[in-house]
């Protein structure tokens, strides 16, 4: 619950004094607060206008009034005045900023608010001797040459003895040498409950406030207000009654949450993808505040994984949490007309738009469509070369401009030209698996928190494991449509139907086989010392496991252990059930495919097989058509599977116990899994553990 008692902030006196100066400038009498602690002078014309509402009922609408005030304080100026007072006085450094030789920076100013900030410093703080420096802003945007001119202006003012106040807009960095001197850097005060309360006590709503504590308790939390802009707040506070203003704020936040999309704060869990996203967002926020140089932060990210895992969803959430613009593009859009010239023009336009709207995030979907210059298909080689070279040129060019983060999404990173995904162009490459129950809960809450009780959403998130973020979005849209057609409120039953969830439960035999399969991987991984299992999820028709890899020397024994691990799910089925399903094979990323590819590499490209010291560049399919190689690969796979069966037989009780727990819980995290595997892990001889920050690997995607 929000704090119910309003304690006047330390900067309140400074704010009231600045507001009074601003009122005198505009010729507006100060209002009289009902609360004696904030009593001011006679009522303004605007307060008199709203006096009719003092009984809590709107007797007349505003449009019907003939007594409009002739003088008033502009709302944006009033709000900016209070935020500036909270910035320079709340830090306790107000007096210090006015000393000779003082150097103070106010950071985190949105470009569109810069003009108003400069005006208020002149109108509400007219007696200060600050030499004010600010970047070039035109039509609410940072100009192309703003950074260079900003640095020149700072250098000119540093030569003077008067106190210097630097206004740093988002998207403009402080000079490196200036940061090294350690100036006072004061983030421009974010809109908060305290600021809203002081606004109401200093504005036209003052005479309406009979119980400040009760009003303060109804205001939204600070975290919910941070995404509302100056105009949003001013529009809400135009209301003639305090509670109407509160209701407007709440409505704006609900609309903002729906229209702007998800934020990282809404996505739960600590998956490698979410952690990588937060690192980039945190770096961006530091850069915006002038606490990090652009060349010191990560500026690109490649998210890869199966379709529908929420890669684009995550990229958009990053932009929202960083508070910057998202520009969406894709190779499909660029290629829509089919002509090379049109594709290159579309590509150039997207990159140019990202530069123009900086700070921004450029999201490029289906980036693997760029292809590779080493592709054996010569039919379109010239076309492909031109596309790749143009893309590389745009990536190199945008890296020279501050303020643009590039996020690519794809399904098959192995098909991309190595030059595209090298460090410097794609700083980080992170696999995005299907969301677990915790991540799904965040998605469900984002879309359904107003419709479905939270306990029902938590239960639904576990039943929905195995579905992609795209699946969930589509199911919710379809469920809302069904509810409208049936003239019913949206409920869990309708959602179950659209998500294909059988409320009676899946076939017990199927779930048991899936659980045994995934438990087999976990037990074998512990016995082989391959790293801790981080999570296991099972659904009605599939399963997924993630583990933390340990570094190896890529010896023959290491690769054979990895093959054994890949076949351990199949081995568990054989050991306990007597026969195996097709769940280990099928897709390119399946257990059997991974094991076969590793065994084939041993024989043909790694110099560790029968062929010895030789490298053969033929395709996998061509190799397997060679009888001798095919037989040797098959023998390796048979031996690995038998090794897995032997390992699992030694720990059968743990294998079956873990599988039963999986059937019941559907989702298990590292702490619960460790409870089952600790005895095996302690008796194994694992390689050196990788750091806790090592990315988890979705080794086994959902079974089909």
Secondary structure, DSSP 4 states (H G I P E B T S, - for coil): ----S----TTHHHHHHHHHHHHHHHT-PPPPPSSGGG--SSPPHHHHHGGGGTTSS-SS-GGG-S---S----HHHHHHHHHHHHHHTTTS-HHHHTSTT-EEEEEEE-GGGHHHHHHHHHHTSTT---EEEE--EETTEE-TTHHHHHHHHHHHHHTSSS-EEEEEETT-PPPHHHHHTT-EEEEPPPP-HHHHHHHHHHSTTGGG-S-HHHHHHHSPPHHHHTT--HHHHHHHTTSSSHHHHHHHHHHHHHHHHHHH---GGGS-S--HHHHHHHHHHHHHHHHHTTSS-GGGS--EEEEE-STTSSHHHHHHHHHHHHT-EEEEEEHHHHTTT--HHHHHHHHHHHHHHHHHT-SEEEEEETGGGG--TT-S--TTHHHHHHHHHHHHHHHHHHTTSTTEEEEEEES-GGGS-HHHHSTTTSSEEEE-----HHHHHHHHHHHHTTTS-HHHHHHHHHHTTT--HHHHHHHHHHHHHHHHHTT----HHHHHHHHT--TT---HHHHHHHHHHHHHHHHHHHHTT---EEEEEE-SS-EEEEEE-------HHHHHHHHHHHTHHHHHHHHHHSS--GGG-SSTTSHHHHHHHHHHHHHHTSS-STT-S------HHHHHTSHHHHHHHHHHHHHHHHHHHHHHHHTHHHHHHHHHHHHHHSEEEHHHHHHHHHHHHHHS-PPPPPPTTSPEEEEE----
